[in-house]
Amino acid sequence: MVLVAVSWLVLSLRAGTHVLTGWRLDLEVYRVGADVWRHGGPLYETLPELSNGSRLSFTYPPISAVLLAPLALVPFEVASAVMVLLTAGLLALVLVVVLRSLDVPPWPAALVLLAPALLVEPVRSTLDYGQVNVVLMALVVLDTLVRRPRWPRGALVGIAAAVKLTPAVFVLFFLLRGDRRAALTAVVSFLLTTGVGFVLAGRDSMQYWTSTVFDTGRIGGVLYISNQSVTAFLGRLGIGSTLVWAVLAVALVAVTAVGMRRAFASGRHTWALSLNALGALPLSPVSWSHHWVWAVPVLVTTGVGWWRSRDRATLALTAGGTALFLLSPHWWWDRRAPWDLWRMLTGNAYLLFAALVVTTAAIGLTRTVEPATPRTRPERREVLEGAGEPLN
């Protein structure tokens, strides 16, 4: 109970600080974009001036402006509080679903884990910016890991992809699991949600899907220090070849798919989902560090695996990953510092961690650990679902 109390104290302090003092850049962009849509203005031209004097672009599909419109109808402080509480609440929900999928009693474990989960850099940055990363992650986690969903499986992934394209990569999860119906449902859900965008924002939808979606320059500078993508990594090496990027991308997808198939073969669906996320994040041209909120379910999965196996390699992976996402070494450097070997290692650490994990999974450096709870049937090897398997 002491741990639970401390967890909620940390949550309260962080929420209070963010509500009272935080200025969330992305939240303001959402609000301004939603206002432009409500008043019939062009969503994909430069937005009106923000409160700090800057002018930015709206980068998401039009349906996202429609869905975010309620945040533009209330004072900024209220919208800010809503985003903080929504993010914290959905992060707790993600923890509950992941723990249940690992056959770990979620209470009070989820509350105990909530405090450190709020402190990892991707979540901190998501709160700082007022981003929707945790919202989208929650949709995907619910759609993939809830054992008997009350909605058509795949529908939430489709909605998430319609709001912010990148969750579309989780269709791979359904395909490799052999759930073609869920994959098809995700596609249909995406098309229907996008269709609503055409109905409510026809001109903007036409512009986005025929032009804006291909303009990656609107998202931001590829070489900015928080970008943890393959594109940024190559750019920092001075390599601008599309062919090199394509080779690395194909290799990463292949390695990820092999690791996921191994995970599915032994019933470790949570681990397969974690690998899907880690394999996909680096492939986007821009993968800001706050996109890596998937570190939370990944580390919970490896942590449960170590607890059951007491395997040193799994402990090293969990401890190293936790330290990495708490310390966020890419922020240690001045932007003008040269990209020498040490900075390449620390400045691209999220990417390198993802590559290490998916490669380890693909080459089979994991072995199955038996369920630790008697209520889990032997044939449903979902207990460990992931790096719960020792890495040796």
C-alpha positions in Angstrom: 0.0 0.0 0.0 3.0 2.3 0.6 4.1 1.8 -3.0 0.5 2.5 -4.2 0.4 5.7 -2.2 3.8 6.8 -3.5 2.7 6.1 -7.1 -0.4 8.2 -6.7 1.6 11.0 -5.0 4.0 11.1 -8.0 1.0 11.1 -10.4 -0.7 13.9 -8.5 2.5 16.0 -8.4 3.1 15.5 -12.1 -0.5 16.2 -13.0 -0.6 19.3 -10.9 2.6 20.7 -12.3 1.5 20.1 -15.9 -1.9 21.6 -15.4 -0.7 24.7 -13.7 2.6 25.4 -15.4 2.8 23.3 -18.6 2.6 24.8 -22.0 1.9 22.0 -24.4 3.0 22.9 -27.9 1.2 20.1 -29.7 -2.0 20.6 -27.7 -2.1 24.2 -28.8 -1.5 23.1 -32.5 -4.4 20.6 -32.1 -6.7 23.4 -30.7 -5.7 25.9 -33.4 -6.1 23.3 -36.1 -9.5 22.3 -34.8 -10.6 26.0 -34.7 -9.5 26.5 -38.3 -11.6 23.5 -39.3 -14.6 24.7 -37.3 -14.5 28.0 -39.0 -14.1 26.6 -42.5 -10.5 27.6 -43.0 -7.8 25.7 -44.9 -6.3 23.2 -42.4 -3.1 22.5 -44.3 -1.9 26.0 -44.8 0.3 27.6 -42.1 -1.8 27.8 -39.0 -2.6 31.1 -37.2 0.1 32.3 -34.8 0.5 30.3 -31.5 0.7 31.9 -28.1 4.6 31.9 -28.3 4.5 33.7 -31.7 5.4 30.7 -33.8 3.5 29.4 -36.8 3.3 25.7 -37.4 1.5 23.2 -39.6 -1.2 20.7 -38.9 0.2 17.3 -39.8 -2.5 14.8 -39.0 -5.4 13.6 -41.2 -8.5 15.9 -41.1 -10.5 13.5 -39.0 -8.1 14.1 -36.1 -9.0 17.8 -36.2 -12.7 16.9 -36.0 -12.1 14.5 -33.0 -10.0 17.1 -31.2 -12.4 19.9 -31.7 -13.9 19.7 -28.2 -10.5 20.7 -26.8 -10.8 23.9 -28.7 -14.1 24.8 -27.0 -12.7 25.1 -23.5 -10.0 27.3 -22.0 -6.4 26.0 -22.6 -6.0 25.2 -18.9 -9.0 22.9 -19.0 -7.9 21.2 -22.2 -4.5 20.8 -20.6 -5.9 19.2 -17.5 -8.1 16.9 -19.7 -5.0 15.7 -21.7 -2.9 15.1 -18.6 -5.7 13.1 -16.8 -6.6 11.2 -20.0 -3.0 10.3 -20.6 -2.5 9.1 -17.1 -5.7 7.2 -17.0 -5.1 5.4 -20.3 -1.6 4.6 -19.3 -3.0 2.9 -16.2 -5.4 1.0 -18.5 -2.6 -0.1 -20.7 -0.7 -1.4 -17.7 -3.8 -3.3 -16.6 -4.4 -5.0 -20.0 -0.7 -5.9 -20.4 -0.5 -7.4 -16.9 -3.7 -9.4 -17.5 -2.3 -10.7 -20.8 0.8 -11.9 -18.8 -1.5 -13.5 -16.2 -0.3 -11.1 -13.5 -3.0 -9.8 -11.2 -3.3 -6.2 -12.3 -4.2 -4.7 -8.9 -2.3 -3.1 -7.2 0.5 -3.8 -9.6 -0.8 -1.4 -12.3 -0.9 1.4 -9.7 2.6 0.6 -8.4 4.0 0.7 -12.0 2.1 3.8 -13.0 4.5 6.2 -11.2 7.7 4.9 -13.0 5.8 4.7 -16.2 4.9 8.4 -16.0 8.6 9.1 -15.5 10.0 7.5 -18.6 11.0 10.1 -21.1 8.6 9.3 -23.9 5.7 9.6 -21.5 7.1 12.7 -19.9 7.5 14.3 -23.3 4.0 13.2 -24.3 2.7 15.1 -21.2 4.9 18.1 -21.9 3.7 18.4 -25.5 0.1 17.4 -24.9 0.5 14.6 -27.4 -1.9 11.8 -28.2 0.6 9.0 -28.2 -0.7 7.2 -25.2 -4.3 7.5 -26.5 -3.3 5.7 -29.7 -1.2 3.1 -27.9 -4.2 2.4 -25.6 -6.5 1.8 -28.7 -3.9 -0.7 -30.1 -3.3 -2.5 -26.9 -7.0 -2.9 -26.2 -7.6 -4.2 -29.7 -4.8 -6.7 -29.7 -4.5 -8.0 -26.2 -8.0 -8.0 -24.7 -9.0 -11.7 -25.0 -12.7 -11.3 -25.6 -13.3 -7.8 -26.9 -16.9 -6.5 -27.1 -16.1 -4.8 -30.4 -15.0 -6.3 -33.7 -11.3 -6.9 -33.2 -9.3 -4.7 -35.5 -11.8 -1.8 -35.3 -9.7 0.2 -32.8 -6.5 -0.2 -34.8 -8.3 1.1 -37.8 -9.5 4.2 -35.9 -6.1 4.9 -34.5 -4.5 4.6 -38.0 -7.1 7.0 -39.4 -6.2 9.6 -36.7 -2.4 9.3 -37.1 -1.4 6.8 -39.9 1.5 5.1 -38.0 -0.7 2.7 -36.0 -1.5 1.0 -39.3 1.7 -1.0 -38.8 -0.1 -3.1 -36.3 -2.1 -4.8 -39.0 1.0 -6.9 -39.2 0.2 -8.2 -35.8 -3.1 -9.6 -37.0 -1.7 -11.0 -40.2 1.2 -12.9 -38.5 -1.2 -14.2 -35.9 -3.4 -15.6 -38.7 -6.3 -13.4 -37.8 -7.3 -12.2 -41.3 -10.7 -11.1 -40.2 -9.2 -8.6 -37.7 -6.8 -7.4 -40.3 -9.7 -6.8 -42.7 -11.7 -5.2 -40.0 -8.9 -2.8 -39.3 -8.8 -1.8 -43.0 -12.5 -1.3 -43.1 -12.5 0.7 -39.9 -9.7 2.9 -41.3 -11.7 3.6 -44.5 -14.9 4.3 -42.6 -13.2 6.7 -40.2 -11.4 8.4 -43.0 -14.7 8.6 -44.9 -16.2 10.5 -42.0 -13.4 12.9 -42.4 -14.3 13.4 -46.1 -17.9 14.0 -45.1 -17.0 16.6 -42.4 -13.9 18.1 -44.0 -14.1 17.3 -47.7 -11.7 19.9 -49.1 -9.1 19.3 -46.4 -9.4 15.5 -46.8 -8.9 15.7 -50.5 -5.8 17.9 -50.1 -4.4 15.7 -47.3 -4.8 12.3 -49.1 -3.6 13.6 -52.5 -0.8 15.9 -51.5 -0.1 16.7 -47.8 0.4 13.1 -46.7 3.5 12.8 -49.0 5.1 15.9 -47.6 7.3 14.6 -44.7 9.0 18.0 -44.4 5.9 19.4 -42.7 6.5 17.1 -39.7 9.9 18.7 -38.7 13.6 18.5 -39.2 14.7 14.9 -39.7 18.1 15.5 -38.0 16.6 17.0 -34.9 18.1 15.3 -31.8 14.9 13.6 -30.6 14.3 11.8 -33.9 15.1 8.1 -33.4 14.5 6.8 -36.9 16.6 5.0 -39.4 16.4 8.0 -41.6 17.8 10.3 -38.9 20.5 7.7 -38.1 21.7 7.6 -41.7 21.5 11.4 -42.0 23.8 11.8 -38.9 26.3 9.5 -40.6 26.1 11.6 -43.8 24.4 8.9 -45.8 21.5 10.1 -47.9 21.0 7.1 -50.1 17.5 5.9 -50.4 18.8 2.4 -51.4 20.7 2.1 -48.1 17.6 3.1 -46.2 15.5 0.6 -48.1 18.0 -2.2 -47.4 18.0 -1.4 -43.7 14.2 -1.1 -43.6 13.6 -4.4 -45.3 16.1 -6.1 -43.0 14.4 -4.6 -39.9 10.9 -5.7 -41.1 12.2 -9.2 -41.8 13.9 -9.5 -38.5 10.8 -8.2 -36.7 8.5 -10.6 -38.5 10.7 -13.6 -37.7 10.8 -12.6 -34.0 7.0 -12.1 -34.0 6.4 -15.5 -35.6 8.5 -17.1 -32.9 6.5 -15.3 -30.3 3.2 -16.3 -31.7 4.4 -19.9 -32.1 4.8 -20.1 -28.3 1.6 -18.1 -27.5 3.4 -15.0 -26.4 1.1 -12.4 -27.9 2.2 -9.5 -25.7 5.8 -10.0 -26.8 4.8 -10.2 -30.4 3.0 -6.8 -30.0 6.1 -5.4 -28.3 8.3 -6.5 -31.2 5.8 -5.1 -33.7 6.1 -1.7 -32.0 9.9 -1.8 -31.7 10.3 -2.8 -35.3 7.9 -0.2 -36.7 9.0 2.9 -34.7 12.3 3.4 -36.4 10.9 3.1 -39.9 8.9 6.3 -39.9 11.0 9.1 -41.4 10.3 11.1 -38.2 10.1 9.1 -34.9 10.3 11.6 -32.1 11.3 10.3 -28.8 7.8 10.9 -27.4 6.5 8.4 -29.9 8.3 5.7 -28.0 5.7 5.4 -25.2 5.7 1.7 -26.3 8.7 1.4 -24.0 6.2 1.0 -21.1 4.5 -2.3 -22.3 7.9 -3.6 -23.6 9.6 -3.1 -20.2 6.7 -4.5 -18.2 6.8 -7.6 -20.4 10.5 -8.1 -20.0 10.3 -7.3 -16.3 7.6 -10.0 -15.7 9.8 -12.4 -17.6 12.8 -11.7 -15.4 10.7 -12.0 -12.3 9.6 -15.5 -13.3 12.9 -16.7 -14.8 15.5 -14.8 -12.8 17.5 -14.9 -16.0 20.5 -12.5 -16.0 20.2 -11.6 -19.6 16.5 -10.7 -19.2 17.4 -8.6 -16.2 20.1 -6.8 -18.1 17.6 -6.1 -20.9 15.0 -4.8 -18.5 17.4 -2.8 -16.3 19.2 -1.3 -19.3 16.0 -0.4 -21.1 14.5 1.2 -18.0 17.7 3.3 -17.5 17.7 4.2 -21.1 14.2 5.5 -21.2 14.5 7.3 -17.9 17.8 9.0 -18.7 17.0 9.7 -22.5 20.7 10.2 -23.4 19.9 11.8 -26.8 19.0 15.0 -24.8 22.5 15.1 -23.1 24.1 16.8 -26.1 24.2 20.3 -27.4 22.6 20.4 -30.8 25.8 21.7 -32.4 28.0 18.9 -30.9 29.7 16.7 -33.6 28.3 13.3 -34.2 31.3 11.2 -33.1 31.1 7.6 -32.1 29.9 8.2 -28.5 27.2 10.7 -29.6 26.1 8.3 -32.3 25.6 5.6 -29.7 23.9 7.7 -27.1 22.0 10.0 -29.5 20.4 7.1 -31.4 20.0 4.9 -28.3 16.3 4.2 -28.7 16.8 3.0 -32.2 19.8 0.8 -31.2 17.8 -0.6 -28.3 14.9 -1.5 -30.7 17.3 -3.1 -33.2 19.0 -5.2 -30.4 15.7 -6.4 -29.0 14.1 -7.5 -32.3 17.3 -9.1 -33.5 17.7 -11.0 -30.2 14.1 -12.2 -30.6 14.5 -13.2 -34.2 17.7 -15.4 -33.7 16.0 -17.3 -30.9 18.0 -16.2 -27.9 14.8 -16.7 -25.9 13.4 -19.9 -24.4 9.9 -20.6 -23.0 9.4 -20.2 -19.3 6.4 -22.1 -17.8 3.5 -20.1 -16.4 3.9 -19.0 -12.8 0.2 -18.8 -12.1 -2.0 -22.0 -11.7 -5.0 -20.4 -13.4 -3.1 -20.3 -16.8 -3.7 -23.4 -18.9 -0.5 -25.0 -20.3 -1.7 -24.7 -23.9 -2.2 -20.9 -23.6 1.4 -19.9 -23.2 0.4 -16.2 -22.9 1.9 -15.8 -19.4 5.3 -14.7 -20.4 4.4 -13.2 -23.7 7.7 -11.9 -24.4 11.0 -11.2 -23.0 9.6 -13.0 -20.2 11.7 -15.6 -21.7 15.3 -15.6 -20.6 17.8 -14.2 -23.1 20.5 -16.8 -23.1 
